[in-house]
Amino acid sequence: MTSQLLYYTQSSQLTDIILWAILGCALITLVYLLFWQRHVGKELKAELAMLGTVKKNNVEFEFILKSMRLSTWHIDTDTKQIVFDNDFRDRNDTYVPSEGGTTNDLGMNLPESDRLRLLKAVEDLCTGRVEEAHLEYQVYQPNSKKTYWSESYAIVTDRNADGTPKRIVGTSLRIDDRKNMEQALIEARNRAEESDRLKTAFLANMSHEIRTPLNAIVGFTSVLPDVADPEERKMLLNLVQENTQKLLVIIDDVVNISKVEAGKEELTISSFDLCTTLSDLVGQYAGKVKEGVLLTTQFACTPQNIMTDRNRFLEIMKHLISNAVKFTQQGGIIIGFEAPASGLIHIFVSDTGIGIAKDQQERIFERFYKVDEFVPGAGLGLSICRTTAYSLGGSVTVESVPGQGSTFTLELPLQ
C-alpha cells in the first residue's frame, strides 16, 4: 500500500516536471516568435518603403521618357533580336530600330548612306569592336519620301564569360526641333557673314563711286578760274553739272534704300493714268538713248488707271529704264504694260541689250552686286526696285538671254 502510494507520488511529480518543461519551451518559443515576427515586420516595412521608392522612381522615369517621346530598347547579341523596354514614340514615327525586328532588318526605312552607317555601328557593338555608339540619321516618313531626323545612343551593358558582348542597351529620339534650331543658327551665322561682306562691299563701292564724280567736280572747278575761252568754260561747267547729278543719284539711292528697308517712308496712295505717266518717262529718256536705238511704248489699252504711290512707282521705272538705256547699244527699248488680270497689272521694260546670264539673274537684285564692275553705278538700283515694289505689294522679276536682251517686269495691284 505504501509502495503504491509512493509510486503515484513520484509519477505526479514527474508529470509536473514534464508539464513545466513543456510550458517553459512553449514560453521560450512564444518569445522567439514574437521577436522573429517583429524582425520580419521591420524587414517587410523596409521592403515596402523600398518598393514605394522604386515605384516612384519608375513613374518619374517613365514620365521623363514620355515627355521626351523617347524609346529604350536592347539587343540580345545571341538572337540578334531587338526588344523595346519602354516605347513612348509618336504613332506616326517609325524610329529605328523597329519593334520585333532583328539587326538584319535595321535601316530599311533609311537613306542608303545612313543605313550603311547604322549597320556598321551595330555590327561594331555586337562584335565588341566598340563599347558605345552615337548616331544621328534621317528616316523616311511612312508612305512618303519626306524624312525626319532621329538620334540613337547604344552601349554594351553585359558580356559573356569570354568578354564578348551579350546585351546592348540603347535609346532612340526624334530630333527635328534640334536640327531646325541648328539650321537656323547656321543661317543666322551666314546672314551675319553676308552682312559683314555687304558692309565691306558698301564701303568699297561707295568710296569708289563717290570719289569718281567728286574728283571730277573738284578738278574741273579748280581749273575754271584759269579758263578764258567761253566755250571751254561752258564745257567744263557741263561736266561739273553732270558729275554733280551722278553724285546726287548715288546719295539718293543710299538714302532711299535705307528708308524703304527701315520702313520709315510713308506711302502716299493716289490714282493716276498709267499711259500718260509712262509716255512722260519715254519723253524724258528719248534724248539719252544711243544713236540708232529706238525707244517706244506698247500699251494693252488706253487709258489705264492704277492706284499706288506714284513717286515710288516712278522711282522703280526710272531705274529700270535707265538700266535699259545704259546697256542697249543697238535695237530698241519697249516700255509698256499688259492687260490687267486678277486685279494685277504687269508693266515691263524690254530691251535688246547685252542680256544677263541665268546664274546672275537673281543676284543682280542684291545690294552692291554688279555684273560688270567697270560699268559706273553703285549696284543699288535693282535692289531699290525690288524693295520698293515689295513695299507697294508687288514684285520685280527679270527674263533675259545673254546677247539678245532683257525684260524686267513690275507686277503691281491695280488698287
Secondary structure, 3 states (H helix, E strand, C coil): CHHHHHHHHHHHHHHHHHHHHHHHHHHHHHHHHHHHHHHHHHHHHHHHHHHHHHHHHHHHHHHHHHHHCCEEEEEECCCCEEEEEEECCCCCCCCCCCCCCEHHHCCCCCCHHHHHHHHHHHHHHHHCCCCEEEEEEEEECCCCCCEEEEEEEEEEEEECCCCCEEEEEEEEEECHHHHHHHHHHHHHHHHHHHHHHHHHHHHHHHHHHHHHHHHHHHHHHHHHHHCCCHHHHHHHHHHHHHHHHHHHHHHHHHHHHHHHHHCCCCCCEEEEEHHHHHHHHHHHHCCCCCCCCEEEEEECCCCCEEEEEHHHHHHHHHHHHHHHHHHCCCCEEEEEECCCECCEEEEEEEECCCCCCHHHCCHHHCCCCCCCCCCCCCCCHHHHHHHHHHHCCCEEEEEEECCCEEEEEEEEECC
